[in-house]
Amino acid sequence: QVQLVESGGGLVQAGGSLRLSCAASGLTLSAYAMGWFRQAPGKEREFVAAIRWSGGSTYYADSLKGRFTISRDNAKNTVYLQMNSLKPEDTAVYFCAAGVPGDLGAPYEYDYWGQGTQVTVSS
């Protein structure tokens, strides 16, 4: 019943922007944190950003250096990831996750995952 559906990925040139969406259903979102993670070929899943649904506190990986912004739309039960100034190293499958993690940056602390959406940044 729980479902997270990502969308918005695609192919962009370096320096471009994308906005990812994650539509959630089957969850009482006020009790959850939502996170974005990414995984490039041959690499471990990497934390990108997270938001607590109640209150909207946000958290980011230091390496993003302010290029990414996470937000939520309460009416649409949707979390967004705005990605600007994209670099080739941002190329990865981006996953939306939900859970009640103690460590917001740890993938294993999230209970539910979307199918992922591919982001490819060309040089």
Long-range contacts (C-beta under 8 A, 24 or more apart in sequence): 1-25, 1-26, 2-26, 2-27, 2-98, 2-112, 4-96, 4-97, 4-98, 4-112, 4-113, 4-114, 5-96, 5-114, 5-115, 6-94, 6-95, 6-96, 6-114, 6-115, 6-116, 6-117, 7-117, 8-117, 9-94, 9-117, 9-118, 9-119, 10-118, 10-119, 10-120, 11-120, 11-121, 11-122, 12-86, 12-119, 12-120, 12-121, 12-122, 13-121, 13-122, 14-86, 14-87, 14-88, 14-121, 14-122, 14-123, 15-85, 15-86, 16-86, 16-121, 17-82, 17-83, 17-84, 17-85, 17-86, 18-83, 18-86, 18-119, 19-80, 19-81, 19-82, 19-83, 20-80, 20-81, 20-83, 20-94, 20-96, 20-117, 20-119, 21-78, 21-79, 21-80, 22-78, 22-79, 22-80, 22-81, 22-96, 22-114, 23-76, 23-77, 23-78, 24-77, 24-78, 24-79, 24-96, 24-98, 25-77, 27-98, 27-112, 29-53, 29-77, 29-98, 30-54, 31-100, 32-98, 32-99, 32-100, 33-98, 33-99, 33-100, 33-101, 33-104, 34-70, 34-72, 34-79, 34-96, 34-97, 34-98, 35-96, 35-97, 35-98, 35-99, 35-101, 35-104, 35-105, 35-110, 36-68, 36-70, 36-79, 36-81, 36-94, 36-95, 36-96, 36-97, 37-94, 37-95, 37-97, 37-107, 38-90, 38-92, 38-93, 38-94, 38-95, 38-119, 39-92, 39-93, 39-95, 39-116, 40-89, 40-91, 40-92, 40-93, 43-92, 45-95, 45-107, 46-92, 47-104, 47-105, 47-106, 47-107, 48-81, 48-94, 49-81, 50-101, 50-104, 50-105, 51-79, 59-104, 59-105, 61-105, 83-119, 86-119, 86-121, 87-121, 88-121, 88-122, 88-123, 89-121, 90-119, 90-121, 91-119, 91-120, 91-121, 92-119, 93-117, 93-118, 93-119, 94-118, 94-119
